[in-house]
Amino acid sequence: SLLAMCKTAGAIQCDGQTLDAANIASVQACTVINGYLMIAGVAGAVELPNLQVVTGYVEMDFNDALTSLSLPVLTSVGQNFYISDNTALTSLSVPVLASV
């Protein structure tokens, strides 16, 4: 799991990879994702309450049943923030995102 890749040394750092319904919960404690964050095949509401930095890109596409995404403390994305074809998405919250 992604949680097994997390290292606690101040920030909880995780290696980037595709998050799906089976492993999305395993990154709830992560504050930094080294690499990319791809969200695929996820339904309902998703919140990553501790995530502050993604060093690569964020991609969220073709999640037909994803209704909301909340990244309440995400401040920085190293590359692109890409959202496409999430037909049920009605709420996206990234209130403190300052740089992409």
N, C-alpha and C positions, 0 to 999 in steps of 0.2 A: 504494500500500500504506500501511498504518498507520505503518510504519517511516519512510516519507518525511515523515509529519506530525510525527514526533518532533523535538523541539528539545533539544539538549544545552546546558544552562545550570545546572550542578549536577545537579538531577534531570532525568531524561529524561522529558519530558512528551509525551503523546499525546492526540489528540482521541478522544473516545468514539465508538463505533459497534458494530454487530453483528459479532461474531467468528464465523467459521465455519471449516470444515476447511481452506479455501483460504488464509486469512490469519491464523490463530491464531498461527503461528510469528513473524509480523512484529511482535508486541508483546512478545516475550520480554525485550527490554532495557528496556521502559518501567517507570518507577518510579511515575509519576502518570498516571492517565487523567482528563482534564478532561471531565466529562460522564458518560455511562453506559457500562457494560460489559454487553453482552448476548451470551450464548453460545448459539448455535443451530446445529444440524446437525453437531455435533462427535461423533466416536467415539473410543473408547479412553481413555487417560489424558492429562489435560491438567495442566500445571504452568506457572504464571506466576511464576517464581522471584524476580523483582525488584520486583513490583508492591506498593507500599506504601499508596497512597491512590487511591480512586475518588471523585471529587467529587460524582457523581450517584448512580445506583442500580446494583446488580448484579442481573441477571436471567438465570436459567439454567432454561429449560424446554423440554420436548419434544425432548430429546436421547436418542433411544431406545437408542443404542449407547455413550453416554458412561459409562465405568466408574469413573473417579475424577477429582476436581478437587483440586488442591493450590495454595493461595495462602499460602506459608509465611511471608511477611513483610508481608502485608496487615494494616494496623493500623486503617484508618478507611474507612468508606463514608458518603458524605454523606446518602444517603437510604435507601431500602429495600434489603434483601438478600433476593431472592426466588428460591426454588428449587421447581420443581414438575414432575411428570410426566417424570422422568428414570428410566425403568424399570430400566435396567441399573446405575445408580449404586450402588456399594457402599462408596465411600470419599470423604469430604469432609474436607479438612484446612485450617483457617484458625486456626492455633494462637495467633496474637497479635492477632486482631481484638478491638479494645477499644471501638470506638464505631460505631454505625449510626444 
